[in-house]
């Protein structure tokens, strides 16, 4: 009989493996906190490892070390926030890869701002920032990002640059064009790269959205945050404390009430009066 049902199920398009698919295991509050703490520890280790990459660049080009640290921090925090908004875990690999992208992009970014600041004419400087800089730096960033995260040159242009460059350039012109020009003209040269990284991070904060595609269960971050866990523990503590205190008090009060009630003499019954004739 079981064999016939299996054949019927397969004929209807139902796969036996799908029928036996188990529901995801529910995570308790304590387990959630433990998982989040372990995950946080791994991320801290990842940030420590990521720090070594800008330091390595600084040992070769000391003048770029500070910019490399700033860009690396901005990229890593931006990815962490984006993943948080999507409900996705940020792994050590994510942080290290962002740091690697930031370290590799720092020399061309540094060179680009040195060239822009060397242009004496303000109109030409602004035009150079909005057109040649955007159209040269953004493809370079997209290419480096693809190479680091995919680890291959295959599909570099078709998958890494071509599908993204139009939207990225448009967003930079639309949201960061005027702030970028103000930064270029009014911020001291040694602070321009930190400021532009800060602006890019704020842009990510504003534009980051929840993922429209389903995230695999293994990549989802725990949905029970520390505050929810703490409120649950505190709430249970208050309820238990109230129960521990209130029950004995109620018992004592009930006993006193019964004792006092019994000690009070009952009034004598009123004599029956005969009806008047």
N, C-alpha and C positions, 0 to 999 in steps of 0.2 A: 504493500500500500504506500509506504514511504517513498519507494522507488518511483511509483507512478506519479506521485505528487511532485517529486523533483523534476521529472521529465516535463510535466505540465507547466511547472513554473518556468523552466528554461524555454519552453515553446512560447510562453507569454512574454518573454524578454527579461524575466527576473533571474539574476545570477545568484547561485547559492551563497556565494561569499558576501553579496550585498544583503541577503536576508539575515545573515548572522552578524551583521555589523552592530557593534555594541555602542551604546550611547556614551559620550564622554564622561569620565569620572568627575564627580563633583569634588571641589577642593574646599576643605574646611578653612576656617579663619586662621587657625594656628599654622596650618600647612602653608597657607597663602603668605603669611608674614615671613615664614622661614624661607620660602622660595624667593620672595622679593628681596630679602636680606642677602641671600646667596648671590642672586642676580646683580644686586648693587655692588657687592664685593668684587665680582668679576669685572663689572664696568670700571670700577676704580683701578683695578689692575690693568685694564685695557687702556685707560687714559694715561697711566704711568708709562706703559710701553709706547704709546703714541707720542709721548713727549720726547722720546729718544730720537725720533726722526728729525724734527726741527733742530735739535741740538747737534745732530750729525752735520746738517747743512751749515750750521753756525760755525762748526770747527773748520770748514772749508772756506766759507765766506762770512766772517764775523759780522759784517755790516747788515746781513740779511737775517741774522738769527732772531732778532726781536720780531720782525715782520713774519717770519716763518711760524713762530710761536703763536702770534695773534691770529694768523690765517688758519692754522691748525685747530686752535681752540674754537674759532667761529664755525668752521666746517663741522667739527665733531658735535658741538652743541646744537647746531642747526639740524643735523641728521637725527640726533637723539630726540629733539622736539618733534620732528616730522613723524618719526616712528611712534612716539607717544600718542600723537593725534590719531594715527591710524590704528592704534591698539596693538602695535607690533613691538616685539622685544628689540632692544639694541644690544648687539653682541660685541664681544671684544673685536671680532673681525671687522665689524662695521666701523668702529672707532679708529682702528689701526689703518684701515683703507682710506678713510677720510683724511687722516693725518698724512698719509703718503701722498694723496692727491694735493693737499694743501702745500706740502713741502716742495713738490715738483712744480707747482704753479707759482710759487713765490718768486723765483728768479725772473720769469717773463713779466710778472706783475710789477716787480721792482723796476725792471728795465723800462716798461711802458710808462710808468709815472715819471721816471727820470727824463725820458724823451719829451713827454707832455709839458713838464715844467721848464724845459729848455726852449720852448717856443715863446718868443717875446710878444708876438701879436695876440691879444686876447681873443679876437674873432677866430683866427686860425687855430688857436689852442682849443677853443670850445668846439669847433668843427672837427678837429682831430679826435677829440674825446668821443663825440657822438657817432662818428662814422668809422674811420680807420681802426681806432682802438676797439670799439665794440665788435666790428666785423673780423678782427684778427684775434683778439683775446678770447672771445666766447668760443669759437671753434677749437682753440687750443685747450681751453678748460674742458670742453666736452670730450675731446679726444683723450686727454690724460685721464679723465674720470673713467672713461670706458676701458682704457688699457689696464688701469689698476684694478678695477672691479671685475672685469671679465678675464684678464690675463692673456689676451690674444689680440692680434691685429686683424683677425678675420671679422668682417662686419663692422670695422671701425667707422667707416663713413656711412654706410647704408643703415646701420642700427644705432650707432652712437652719436653721429653728428647730424646727418640729413633730417631725421624725424624730429629733432629737438631744437635746431638752431633758430628756426623762424620764430617759435614761441618764446624762446629765451631772450633773443634780441628784442622782440616786441615788448616783453615784460620789463626789460632793462630800460628801454626808451620811455615807456609809459610811466613806470613807478620810480625808477632810479635816475632818470635823465637829469632833471633839474636839481635834485639833491646832490647828484654826482658833480654837476657843474659848480654848484656852490662850494662843495668840498674842494674842488680843484682850484678855485679862485681865492677862497678866503681861509682855508685851513693851512697851517704851516706844512711844508713839504714832508717833514719827518712824522707827521701825524695823519697824513692823507690815507695811507693804506689801512691803519687801524680803524679810521672813520668809515671807509668804504666797506670794510668787513662788518662793522657794526650795523651799517645801513642794510647790508645784505641779510644779516641775521634778523633784523626787525622785519624785513620784507617776508622772510620765511614764517615768522610768527604770525603775520597778518594773513598770508595766503595759504598756509597749511590747512588741509582739509582731511576729513576721515576718508579712508580708502573705500572706493566704490566696489572693488573686487574682494572676494572672500579670502581672508588670510588663513593659511594652513594652521591647524591647531597647534603644531609644534612651535610656530613663530609668534603666537599670540602672547602678549604679556598678561600677567595675572590681573583679573578684573577687580579683585578685592584689595583696595589700597590700605595703607597703614592707618589712616584716620578712621576708616570704616571698621577696621579690626579693633582699634583702640576704643571706639565708641561702643562696640559690641561687648568688649570685655568690661568696660566701665559700667555699662548698663546692667550687665549681669551681676556685677559686684554690688551695685546699689540695691538691686532687687533681693539678692541673697542677704545683704546686711540688714535690709528692712525686715526680711522674714525672720532672721535670727533674733533681732531686737524686739519686734512686735509680738511674736508668738509668746515668749515668756511674760511680757508685760500684760498681754491679754489674759493669760492664765492666772497671773497674780490678781489682776483686777476682777476677774470673774470669781476667784475664790473669796476675795474680800467682800464682794457684793453678796455672795451667798451667805457668808458668815454674818454680815450686818443684818441681812434680811431675816435670818433665823433668830438673832438676838433681840429683835424688836418684838415685844409682846403683842399678840393679836388682840384687837379690841373685843370686849365681851359682846355677845349678841344682844341686840335690843329686845326687851320683853314684848311679847305680842300683845297688842291692845285689842280689847273687845269692841266691836262696832257699837256706836251710840244708838240708843233706841229713841 
